[in-house]
């Protein structure tokens, strides 16, 4: 079963998190990511990440955003 991927803006990055810069994301997730951060959140299906990020990872875009899945 495919899960949804969410992002949430964070002020501090958890110590255990892997941090990726936007430019390091796979193309599919790179295209989907801006729509996720509009309005400080959003959802895409797991397949859009191309396996480039995992639960708890963070992405540096205009701010830091942490990845969650449900």
mmCIF file of the N, C-alpha and C atoms, coordinates in Angstrom:
data_MODEL
# 
_entry.id   MODEL 
# 
loop_
_atom_site.group_PDB 
_atom_site.id 
_atom_site.type_symbol 
_atom_site.label_atom_id 
_atom_site.label_alt_id 
_atom_site.label_comp_id 
_atom_site.label_asym_id 
_atom_site.label_entity_id 
_atom_site.label_seq_id 
_atom_site.pdbx_PDB_ins_code 
_atom_site.Cartn_x 
_atom_site.Cartn_y 
_atom_site.Cartn_z 
_atom_site.occupancy 
_atom_site.B_iso_or_equiv 
_atom_site.pdbx_formal_charge 
_atom_site.auth_seq_id 
_atom_site.auth_comp_id 
_atom_site.auth_asym_id 
_atom_site.auth_atom_id 
_atom_site.pdbx_PDB_model_num 
ATOM 1   N N  . UNK A 1 1  ? 0.838  -1.171 0.000   1.00 0.00 ? 1  UNK A N  1 
ATOM 2   C CA . UNK A 1 1  ? 0.000  0.000  0.000   1.00 0.00 ? 1  UNK A CA 1 
ATOM 3   C C  . UNK A 1 1  ? 0.891  1.246  0.000   1.00 0.00 ? 1  UNK A C  1 
ATOM 4   N N  . UNK A 1 2  ? 0.606  2.136  -0.908  1.00 0.00 ? 2  UNK A N  1 
ATOM 5   C CA . UNK A 1 2  ? 1.379  3.365  -1.000  1.00 0.00 ? 2  UNK A CA 1 
ATOM 6   C C  . UNK A 1 2  ? 0.922  4.360  0.060   1.00 0.00 ? 2  UNK A C  1 
ATOM 7   N N  . UNK A 1 3  ? 1.899  5.011  0.691   1.00 0.00 ? 3  UNK A N  1 
ATOM 8   C CA . UNK A 1 3  ? 1.587  5.986  1.731   1.00 0.00 ? 3  UNK A CA 1 
ATOM 9   C C  . UNK A 1 3  ? 1.723  7.400  1.175   1.00 0.00 ? 3  UNK A C  1 
ATOM 10  N N  . UNK A 1 4  ? 1.176  8.350  1.918   1.00 0.00 ? 4  UNK A N  1 
ATOM 11  C CA . UNK A 1 4  ? 1.313  9.758  1.564   1.00 0.00 ? 4  UNK A CA 1 
ATOM 12  C C  . UNK A 1 4  ? 2.546  10.335 2.240   1.00 0.00 ? 4  UNK A C  1 
ATOM 13  N N  . UNK A 1 5  ? 3.183  11.269 1.563   1.00 0.00 ? 5  UNK A N  1 
ATOM 14  C CA . UNK A 1 5  ? 4.348  11.963 2.098   1.00 0.00 ? 5  UNK A CA 1 
ATOM 15  C C  . UNK A 1 5  ? 3.924  13.396 2.414   1.00 0.00 ? 5  UNK A C  1 
ATOM 16  N N  . UNK A 1 6  ? 4.278  13.830 3.609   1.00 0.00 ? 6  UNK A N  1 
ATOM 17  C CA . UNK A 1 6  ? 3.963  15.184 4.055   1.00 0.00 ? 6  UNK A CA 1 
ATOM 18  C C  . UNK A 1 6  ? 5.265  15.889 4.404   1.00 0.00 ? 6  UNK A C  1 
ATOM 19  N N  . UNK A 1 7  ? 5.257  17.205 4.354   1.00 0.00 ? 7  UNK A N  1 
ATOM 20  C CA . UNK A 1 7  ? 6.391  17.980 4.850   1.00 0.00 ? 7  UNK A CA 1 
ATOM 21  C C  . UNK A 1 7  ? 5.867  18.985 5.857   1.00 0.00 ? 7  UNK A C  1 
ATOM 22  N N  . UNK A 1 8  ? 6.726  19.305 6.825   1.00 0.00 ? 8  UNK A N  1 
ATOM 23  C CA . UNK A 1 8  ? 6.377  20.357 7.772   1.00 0.00 ? 8  UNK A CA 1 
ATOM 24  C C  . UNK A 1 8  ? 7.608  21.210 8.003   1.00 0.00 ? 8  UNK A C  1 
ATOM 25  N N  . UNK A 1 9  ? 7.384  22.490 8.035   1.00 0.00 ? 9  UNK A N  1 
ATOM 26  C CA . UNK A 1 9  ? 8.465  23.443 8.262   1.00 0.00 ? 9  UNK A CA 1 
ATOM 27  C C  . UNK A 1 9  ? 8.936  23.307 9.700   1.00 0.00 ? 9  UNK A C  1 
ATOM 28  N N  . UNK A 1 10 ? 10.252 23.312 9.888   1.00 0.00 ? 10 UNK A N  1 
ATOM 29  C CA . UNK A 1 10 ? 10.824 23.212 11.231  1.00 0.00 ? 10 UNK A CA 1 
ATOM 30  C C  . UNK A 1 10 ? 11.821 24.353 11.439  1.00 0.00 ? 10 UNK A C  1 
ATOM 31  N N  . UNK A 1 11 ? 11.931 24.768 12.679  1.00 0.00 ? 11 UNK A N  1 
ATOM 32  C CA . UNK A 1 11 ? 12.896 25.814 13.040  1.00 0.00 ? 11 UNK A CA 1 
ATOM 33  C C  . UNK A 1 11 ? 14.281 25.230 13.283  1.00 0.00 ? 11 UNK A C  1 
ATOM 34  N N  . UNK A 1 12 ? 14.318 24.022 13.834  1.00 0.00 ? 12 UNK A N  1 
ATOM 35  C CA . UNK A 1 12 ? 15.592 23.343 14.074  1.00 0.00 ? 12 UNK A CA 1 
ATOM 36  C C  . UNK A 1 12 ? 15.505 21.934 13.499  1.00 0.00 ? 12 UNK A C  1 
ATOM 37  N N  . UNK A 1 13 ? 16.610 21.481 12.975  1.00 0.00 ? 13 UNK A N  1 
ATOM 38  C CA . UNK A 1 13 ? 16.685 20.143 12.372  1.00 0.00 ? 13 UNK A CA 1 
ATOM 39  C C  . UNK A 1 13 ? 17.086 19.155 13.464  1.00 0.00 ? 13 UNK A C  1 
ATOM 40  N N  . UNK A 1 14 ? 16.342 18.064 13.615  1.00 0.00 ? 14 UNK A N  1 
ATOM 41  C CA . UNK A 1 14 ? 16.722 17.048 14.605  1.00 0.00 ? 14 UNK A CA 1 
ATOM 42  C C  . UNK A 1 14 ? 18.127 16.515 14.330  1.00 0.00 ? 14 UNK A C  1 
ATOM 43  N N  . UNK A 1 15 ? 18.873 16.256 15.382  1.00 0.00 ? 15 UNK A N  1 
ATOM 44  C CA . UNK A 1 15 ? 20.248 15.778 15.250  1.00 0.00 ? 15 UNK A CA 1 
ATOM 45  C C  . UNK A 1 15 ? 20.373 14.528 14.399  1.00 0.00 ? 15 UNK A C  1 
ATOM 46  N N  . UNK A 1 16 ? 19.406 13.629 14.524  1.00 0.00 ? 16 UNK A N  1 
ATOM 47  C CA . UNK A 1 16 ? 19.488 12.347 13.827  1.00 0.00 ? 16 UNK A CA 1 
ATOM 48  C C  . UNK A 1 16 ? 19.018 12.408 12.373  1.00 0.00 ? 16 UNK A C  1 
ATOM 49  N N  . UNK A 1 17 ? 18.518 13.556 11.933  1.00 0.00 ? 17 UNK A N  1 
ATOM 50  C CA . UNK A 1 17 ? 17.967 13.679 10.580  1.00 0.00 ? 17 UNK A CA 1 
ATOM 51  C C  . UNK A 1 17 ? 19.066 13.809 9.526   1.00 0.00 ? 17 UNK A C  1 
ATOM 52  N N  . UNK A 1 18 ? 18.851 13.156 8.399   1.00 0.00 ? 18 UNK A N  1 
ATOM 53  C CA . UNK A 1 18 ? 19.687 13.402 7.223   1.00 0.00 ? 18 UNK A CA 1 
ATOM 54  C C  . UNK A 1 18 ? 19.120 14.634 6.550   1.00 0.00 ? 18 UNK A C  1 
ATOM 55  N N  . UNK A 1 19 ? 19.997 15.507 6.064   1.00 0.00 ? 19 UNK A N  1 
ATOM 56  C CA . UNK A 1 19 ? 19.549 16.743 5.426   1.00 0.00 ? 19 UNK A CA 1 
ATOM 57  C C  . UNK A 1 19 ? 19.948 16.720 3.960   1.00 0.00 ? 19 UNK A C  1 
ATOM 58  N N  . UNK A 1 20 ? 18.968 16.969 3.106   1.00 0.00 ? 20 UNK A N  1 
ATOM 59  C CA . UNK A 1 20 ? 19.190 17.031 1.669   1.00 0.00 ? 20 UNK A CA 1 
ATOM 60  C C  . UNK A 1 20 ? 18.892 18.447 1.199   1.00 0.00 ? 20 UNK A C  1 
ATOM 61  N N  . UNK A 1 21 ? 19.676 18.934 0.288   1.00 0.00 ? 21 UNK A N  1 
ATOM 62  C CA . UNK A 1 21 ? 19.347 20.201 -0.358  1.00 0.00 ? 21 UNK A CA 1 
ATOM 63  C C  . UNK A 1 21 ? 18.387 19.906 -1.501  1.00 0.00 ? 21 UNK A C  1 
ATOM 64  N N  . UNK A 1 22 ? 17.517 20.845 -1.778  1.00 0.00 ? 22 UNK A N  1 
ATOM 65  C CA . UNK A 1 22 ? 16.512 20.689 -2.833  1.00 0.00 ? 22 UNK A CA 1 
ATOM 66  C C  . UNK A 1 22 ? 17.130 20.152 -4.124  1.00 0.00 ? 22 UNK A C  1 
ATOM 67  N N  . UNK A 1 23 ? 18.283 20.662 -4.495  1.00 0.00 ? 23 UNK A N  1 
ATOM 68  C CA . UNK A 1 23 ? 18.942 20.249 -5.746  1.00 0.00 ? 23 UNK A CA 1 
ATOM 69  C C  . UNK A 1 23 ? 19.378 18.786 -5.742  1.00 0.00 ? 23 UNK A C  1 
ATOM 70  N N  . UNK A 1 24 ? 19.459 18.161 -4.581  1.00 0.00 ? 24 UNK A N  1 
ATOM 71  C CA . UNK A 1 24 ? 19.877 16.760 -4.480  1.00 0.00 ? 24 UNK A CA 1 
ATOM 72  C C  . UNK A 1 24 ? 18.723 15.775 -4.651  1.00 0.00 ? 24 UNK A C  1 
ATOM 73  N N  . UNK A 1 25 ? 17.500 16.265 -4.658  1.00 0.00 ? 25 UNK A N  1 
ATOM 74  C CA . UNK A 1 25 ? 16.339 15.382 -4.760  1.00 0.00 ? 25 UNK A CA 1 
ATOM 75  C C  . UNK A 1 25 ? 16.227 14.783 -6.152  1.00 0.00 ? 25 UNK A C  1 
ATOM 76  N N  . UNK A 1 26 ? 15.663 13.588 -6.237  1.00 0.00 ? 26 UNK A N  1 
ATOM 77  C CA . UNK A 1 26 ? 15.369 12.986 -7.531  1.00 0.00 ? 26 UNK A CA 1 
ATOM 78  C C  . UNK A 1 26 ? 14.369 13.871 -8.269  1.00 0.00 ? 26 UNK A C  1 
ATOM 79  N N  . UNK A 1 27 ? 14.391 13.824 -9.582  1.00 0.00 ? 27 UNK A N  1 
ATOM 80  C CA . UNK A 1 27 ? 13.574 14.733 -10.399 1.00 0.00 ? 27 UNK A CA 1 
ATOM 81  C C  . UNK A 1 27 ? 12.084 14.715 -10.058 1.00 0.00 ? 27 UNK A C  1 
ATOM 82  N N  . UNK A 1 28 ? 11.515 13.522 -9.856  1.00 0.00 ? 28 UNK A N  1 
ATOM 83  C CA . UNK A 1 28 ? 10.085 13.448 -9.561  1.00 0.00 ? 28 UNK A CA 1 
ATOM 84  C C  . UNK A 1 28 ? 9.722  14.175 -8.280  1.00 0.00 ? 28 UNK A C  1 
ATOM 85  N N  . UNK A 1 29 ? 10.525 13.973 -7.238  1.00 0.00 ? 29 UNK A N  1 
ATOM 86  C CA . UNK A 1 29 ? 10.243 14.634 -5.965  1.00 0.00 ? 29 UNK A CA 1 
ATOM 87  C C  . UNK A 1 29 ? 10.591 16.116 -6.033  1.00 0.00 ? 29 UNK A C  1 
ATOM 88  N N  . UNK A 1 30 ? 11.619 16.453 -6.775  1.00 0.00 ? 30 UNK A N  1 
ATOM 89  C CA . UNK A 1 30 ? 11.993 17.863 -6.938  1.00 0.00 ? 30 UNK A CA 1 
ATOM 90  C C  . UNK A 1 30 ? 10.840 18.646 -7.568  1.00 0.00 ? 30 UNK A C  1 
ATOM 91  N N  . UNK A 1 31 ? 10.149 18.048 -8.519  1.00 0.00 ? 31 UNK A N  1 
ATOM 92  C CA . UNK A 1 31 ? 9.016  18.725 -9.154  1.00 0.00 ? 31 UNK A CA 1 
ATOM 93  C C  . UNK A 1 31 ? 7.836  18.852 -8.201  1.00 0.00 ? 31 UNK A C  1 
ATOM 94  N N  . UNK A 1 32 ? 7.628  17.846 -7.348  1.00 0.00 ? 32 UNK A N  1 
ATOM 95  C CA . UNK A 1 32 ? 6.491  17.853 -6.426  1.00 0.00 ? 32 UNK A CA 1 
ATOM 96  C C  . UNK A 1 32 ? 6.739  18.708 -5.190  1.00 0.00 ? 32 UNK A C  1 
ATOM 97  N N  . UNK A 1 33 ? 7.988  18.882 -4.798  1.00 0.00 ? 33 UNK A N  1 
ATOM 98  C CA . UNK A 1 33 ? 8.310  19.516 -3.519  1.00 0.00 ? 33 UNK A CA 1 
ATOM 99  C C  . UNK A 1 33 ? 7.759  20.938 -3.360  1.00 0.00 ? 33 UNK A C  1 
ATOM 100 N N  . UNK A 1 34 ? 7.905  21.830 -4.337  1.00 0.00 ? 34 UNK A N  1 
ATOM 101 C CA . UNK A 1 34 ? 7.364  23.190 -4.136  1.00 0.00 ? 34 UNK A CA 1 
ATOM 102 C C  . UNK A 1 34 ? 5.871  23.214 -3.809  1.00 0.00 ? 34 UNK A C  1 
ATOM 103 N N  . UNK A 1 35 ? 5.096  22.315 -4.404  1.00 0.00 ? 35 UNK A N  1 
ATOM 104 C CA . UNK A 1 35 ? 3.667  22.294 -4.091  1.00 0.00 ? 35 UNK A CA 1 
ATOM 105 C C  . UNK A 1 35 ? 3.422  21.813 -2.670  1.00 0.00 ? 35 UNK A C  1 
ATOM 106 N N  . UNK A 1 36 ? 4.341  21.014 -2.123  1.00 0.00 ? 36 UNK A N  1 
ATOM 107 C CA . UNK A 1 36 ? 4.205  20.556 -0.744  1.00 0.00 ? 36 UNK A CA 1 
ATOM 108 C C  . UNK A 1 36 ? 4.403  21.687 0.255   1.00 0.00 ? 36 UNK A C  1 
ATOM 109 N N  . UNK A 1 37 ? 5.305  22.603 -0.055  1.00 0.00 ? 37 UNK A N  1 
ATOM 110 C CA . UNK A 1 37 ? 5.611  23.653 0.919   1.00 0.00 ? 37 UNK A CA 1 
ATOM 111 C C  . UNK A 1 37 ? 4.699  24.869 0.806   1.00 0.00 ? 37 UNK A C  1 
ATOM 112 N N  . UNK A 1 38 ? 3.955  24.985 -0.281  1.00 0.00 ? 38 UNK A N  1 
ATOM 113 C CA . UNK A 1 38 ? 3.010  26.098 -0.390  1.00 0.00 ? 38 UNK A CA 1 
ATOM 114 C C  . UNK A 1 38 ? 2.000  25.982 0.732   1.00 0.00 ? 38 UNK A C  1 
ATOM 115 N N  . UNK A 1 39 ? 1.829  27.035 1.483   1.00 0.00 ? 39 UNK A N  1 
ATOM 116 C CA . UNK A 1 39 ? 0.910  26.986 2.609   1.00 0.00 ? 39 UNK A CA 1 
ATOM 117 C C  . UNK A 1 39 ? 1.465  26.198 3.780   1.00 0.00 ? 39 UNK A C  1 
ATOM 118 N N  . UNK A 1 40 ? 2.799  25.968 3.792   1.00 0.00 ? 40 UNK A N  1 
ATOM 119 C CA . UNK A 1 40 ? 3.483  25.256 4.877   1.00 0.00 ? 40 UNK A CA 1 
ATOM 120 C C  . UNK A 1 40 ? 2.940  23.843 5.096   1.00 0.00 ? 40 UNK A C  1 
ATOM 121 N N  . UNK A 1 41 ? 2.827  23.095 4.055   1.00 0.00 ? 41 UNK A N  1 
ATOM 122 C CA . UNK A 1 41 ? 2.419  21.698 4.195   1.00 0.00 ? 41 UNK A CA 1 
ATOM 123 C C  . UNK A 1 41 ? 1.748  21.193 2.956   1.00 0.00 ? 41 UNK A C  1 
ATOM 124 N N  . UNK A 1 42 ? 1.500  19.931 2.911   1.00 0.00 ? 42 UNK A N  1 
ATOM 125 C CA . UNK A 1 42 ? 0.852  19.320 1.774   1.00 0.00 ? 42 UNK A CA 1 
ATOM 126 C C  . UNK A 1 42 ? 1.148  17.844 1.738   1.00 0.00 ? 42 UNK A C  1 
ATOM 127 N N  . UNK A 1 43 ? 0.662  17.185 0.709   1.00 0.00 ? 43 UNK A N  1 
ATOM 128 C CA . UNK A 1 43 ? 0.794  15.739 0.598   1.00 0.00 ? 43 UNK A CA 1 
ATOM 129 C C  . UNK A 1 43 ? 1.025  15.331 -0.852  1.00 0.00 ? 43 UNK A C  1 
ATOM 130 N N  . UNK A 1 44 ? 1.902  14.364 -1.061  1.00 0.00 ? 44 UNK A N  1 
ATOM 131 C CA . UNK A 1 44 ? 2.033  13.677 -2.346  1.00 0.00 ? 44 UNK A CA 1 
ATOM 132 C C  . UNK A 1 44 ? 2.109  12.189 -2.035  1.00 0.00 ? 44 UNK A C  1 
ATOM 133 N N  . UNK A 1 45 ? 1.886  11.367 -3.039  1.00 0.00 ? 45 UNK A N  1 
ATOM 134 C CA . UNK A 1 45 ? 2.021  9.926  -2.843  1.00 0.00 ? 45 UNK A CA 1 
ATOM 135 C C  . UNK A 1 45 ? 3.494  9.561  -2.771  1.00 0.00 ? 45 UNK A C  1 
ATOM 136 N N  . UNK A 1 46 ? 3.773  8.513  -2.047  1.00 0.00 ? 46 UNK A N  1 
ATOM 137 C CA . UNK A 1 46 ? 5.131  8.041  -1.804  1.00 0.00 ? 46 UNK A CA 1 
ATOM 138 C C  . UNK A 1 46 ? 5.928  7.840  -3.096  1.00 0.00 ? 46 UNK A C  1 
ATOM 139 N N  . UNK A 1 47 ? 5.266  7.407  -4.154  1.00 0.00 ? 47 UNK A N  1 
ATOM 140 C CA . UNK A 1 47 ? 5.969  7.155  -5.417  1.00 0.00 ? 47 UNK A CA 1 
ATOM 141 C C  . UNK A 1 47 ? 6.600  8.419  -5.986  1.00 0.00 ? 47 UNK A C  1 
ATOM 142 N N  . UNK A 1 48 ? 6.090  9.604  -5.615  1.00 0.00 ? 48 UNK A N  1 
ATOM 143 C CA . UNK A 1 48 ? 6.639  10.865 -6.115  1.00 0.00 ? 48 UNK A CA 1 
ATOM 144 C C  . UNK A 1 48 ? 8.025  11.146 -5.553  1.00 0.00 ? 48 UNK A C  1 
ATOM 145 N N  . UNK A 1 49 ? 8.398  10.487 -4.460  1.00 0.00 ? 49 UNK A N  1 
ATOM 146 C CA . UNK A 1 49 ? 9.714  10.741 -3.867  1.00 0.00 ? 49 UNK A CA 1 
ATOM 147 C C  . UNK A 1 49 ? 10.816 9.972  -4.561  1.00 0.00 ? 49 UNK A C  1 
ATOM 148 N N  . UNK A 1 50 ? 10.465 9.008  -5.395  1.00 0.00 ? 50 UNK A N  1 
ATOM 149 C CA . UNK A 1 50 ? 11.456 8.180  -6.098  1.00 0.00 ? 50 UNK A CA 1 
ATOM 150 C C  . UNK A 1 50 ? 12.437 7.525  -5.131  1.00 0.00 ? 50 UNK A C  1 
ATOM 151 N N  . UNK A 1 51 ? 12.020 7.352  -3.873  1.00 0.00 ? 51 UNK A N  1 
ATOM 152 C CA . UNK A 1 51 ? 12.900 6.738  -2.878  1.00 0.00 ? 51 UNK A CA 1 
ATOM 153 C C  . UNK A 1 51 ? 14.040 7.626  -2.440  1.00 0.00 ? 51 UNK A C  1 
ATOM 154 N N  . UNK A 1 52 ? 13.971 8.926  -2.760  1.00 0.00 ? 52 UNK A N  1 
ATOM 155 C CA . UNK A 1 52 ? 15.083 9.818  -2.468  1.00 0.00 ? 52 UNK A CA 1 
ATOM 156 C C  . UNK A 1 52 ? 15.155 10.276 -1.020  1.00 0.00 ? 52 UNK A C  1 
ATOM 157 N N  . UNK A 1 53 ? 14.054 10.185 -0.279  1.00 0.00 ? 53 UNK A N  1 
ATOM 158 C CA . UNK A 1 53 ? 14.047 10.596 1.126   1.00 0.00 ? 53 UNK A CA 1 
ATOM 159 C C  . UNK A 1 53 ? 13.291 9.578  1.963   1.00 0.00 ? 53 UNK A C  1 
ATOM 160 N N  . UNK A 1 54 ? 13.590 9.572  3.246   1.00 0.00 ? 54 UNK A N  1 
ATOM 161 C CA . UNK A 1 54 ? 12.940 8.660  4.180   1.00 0.00 ? 54 UNK A CA 1 
ATOM 162 C C  . UNK A 1 54 ? 12.252 9.447  5.276   1.00 0.00 ? 54 UNK A C  1 
ATOM 163 N N  . UNK A 1 55 ? 11.427 8.754  6.030   1.00 0.00 ? 55 UNK A N  1 
ATOM 164 C CA . UNK A 1 55 ? 10.769 9.342  7.194   1.00 0.00 ? 55 UNK A CA 1 
ATOM 165 C C  . UNK A 1 55 ? 11.820 9.988  8.097   1.00 0.00 ? 55 UNK A C  1 
ATOM 166 N N  . UNK A 1 56 ? 11.594 11.220 8.500   1.00 0.00 ? 56 UNK A N  1 
ATOM 167 C CA . UNK A 1 56 ? 12.499 11.915 9.406   1.00 0.00 ? 56 UNK A CA 1 
ATOM 168 C C  . UNK A 1 56 ? 13.598 12.702 8.724   1.00 0.00 ? 56 UNK A C  1 
ATOM 169 N N  . UNK A 1 57 ? 13.809 12.495 7.421   1.00 0.00 ? 57 UNK A N  1 
ATOM 170 C CA . UNK A 1 57 ? 14.793 13.302 6.695   1.00 0.00 ? 57 UNK A CA 1 
ATOM 171 C C  . UNK A 1 57 ? 14.286 14.732 6.576   1.00 0.00 ? 57 UNK A C  1 
ATOM 172 N N  . UNK A 1 58 ? 15.208 15.648 6.348   1.00 0.00 ? 58 UNK A N  1 
ATOM 173 C CA . UNK A 1 58 ? 14.835 17.052 6.152   1.00 0.00 ? 58 UNK A CA 1 
ATOM 174 C C  . UNK A 1 58 ? 15.382 17.538 4.822   1.00 0.00 ? 58 UNK A C  1 
ATOM 175 N N  . UNK A 1 59 ? 14.687 18.515 4.262   1.00 0.00 ? 59 UNK A N  1 
ATOM 176 C CA . UNK A 1 59 ? 15.092 19.105 2.992   1.00 0.00 ? 59 UNK A CA 1 
ATOM 177 C C  . UNK A 1 59 ? 15.269 20.600 3.201   1.00 0.00 ? 59 UNK A C  1 
ATOM 178 N N  . UNK A 1 60 ? 16.413 21.125 2.751   1.00 0.00 ? 60 UNK A N  1 
ATOM 179 C CA . UNK A 1 60 ? 16.665 22.563 2.779   1.00 0.00 ? 60 UNK A CA 1 
ATOM 180 C C  . UNK A 1 60 ? 16.142 23.133 1.478   1.00 0.00 ? 60 UNK A C  1 
ATOM 181 N N  . UNK A 1 61 ? 15.121 23.941 1.575   1.00 0.00 ? 61 UNK A N  1 
ATOM 182 C CA . UNK A 1 61 ? 14.511 24.601 0.416   1.00 0.00 ? 61 UNK A CA 1 
ATOM 183 C C  . UNK A 1 61 ? 14.602 26.089 0.711   1.00 0.00 ? 61 UNK A C  1 
ATOM 184 N N  . UNK A 1 62 ? 13.524 26.783 0.875   1.00 0.00 ? 62 UNK A N  1 
ATOM 185 C CA . UNK A 1 62 ? 13.578 28.170 1.343   1.00 0.00 ? 62 UNK A CA 1 
ATOM 186 C C  . UNK A 1 62 ? 13.776 28.198 2.855   1.00 0.00 ? 62 UNK A C  1 
ATOM 187 N N  . UNK A 1 63 ? 13.347 27.131 3.518   1.00 0.00 ? 63 UNK A N  1 
ATOM 188 C CA . UNK A 1 63 ? 13.538 26.865 4.945   1.00 0.00 ? 63 UNK A CA 1 
ATOM 189 C C  . UNK A 1 63 ? 13.824 25.374 5.060   1.00 0.00 ? 63 UNK A C  1 
ATOM 190 N N  . UNK A 1 64 ? 13.869 24.865 6.270   1.00 0.00 ? 64 UNK A N  1 
ATOM 191 C CA . UNK A 1 64 ? 14.027 23.425 6.469   1.00 0.00 ? 64 UNK A CA 1 
ATOM 192 C C  . UNK A 1 64 ? 12.658 22.790 6.618   1.00 0.00 ? 64 UNK A C  1 
ATOM 193 N N  . UNK A 1 65 ? 12.476 21.657 5.941   1.00 0.00 ? 65 UNK A N  1 
ATOM 194 C CA . UNK A 1 65 ? 11.219 20.907 5.984   1.00 0.00 ? 65 UNK A CA 1 
ATOM 195 C C  . UNK A 1 65 ? 11.525 19.451 6.284   1.00 0.00 ? 65 UNK A C  1 
ATOM 196 N N  . UNK A 1 66 ? 10.825 18.883 7.254   1.00 0.00 ? 66 UNK A N  1 
ATOM 197 C CA . UNK A 1 66 ? 11.011 17.480 7.605   1.00 0.00 ? 66 UNK A CA 1 
ATOM 198 C C  . UNK A 1 66 ? 9.940  16.620 6.942   1.00 0.00 ? 66 UNK A C  1 
ATOM 199 N N  . UNK A 1 67 ? 10.325 15.420 6.587   1.00 0.00 ? 67 UNK A N  1 
ATOM 200 C CA . UNK A 1 67 ? 9.465  14.477 5.875   1.00 0.00 ? 67 UNK A CA 1 
ATOM 201 C C  . UNK A 1 67 ? 8.775  13.542 6.863   1.00 0.00 ? 67 UNK A C  1 
ATOM 202 N N  . UNK A 1 68 ? 7.471  13.370 6.684   1.00 0.00 ? 68 UNK A N  1 
ATOM 203 C CA . UNK A 1 68 ? 6.714  12.362 7.415   1.00 0.00 ? 68 UNK A CA 1 
ATOM 204 C C  . UNK A 1 68 ? 5.890  11.583 6.403   1.00 0.00 ? 68 UNK A C  1 
ATOM 205 N N  . UNK A 1 69 ? 5.511  10.374 6.769   1.00 0.00 ? 69 UNK A N  1 
ATOM 206 C CA . UNK A 1 69 ? 4.698  9.530  5.893   1.00 0.00 ? 69 UNK A CA 1 
ATOM 207 C C  . UNK A 1 69 ? 3.510  8.988  6.681   1.00 0.00 ? 69 UNK A C  1 
ATOM 208 N N  . UNK A 1 70 ? 2.401  8.848  5.988   1.00 0.00 ? 70 UNK A N  1 
ATOM 209 C CA . UNK A 1 70 ? 1.225  8.260  6.652   1.00 0.00 ? 70 UNK A CA 1 
ATOM 210 C C  . UNK A 1 70 ? 0.486  7.346  5.689   1.00 0.00 ? 70 UNK A C  1 
# 
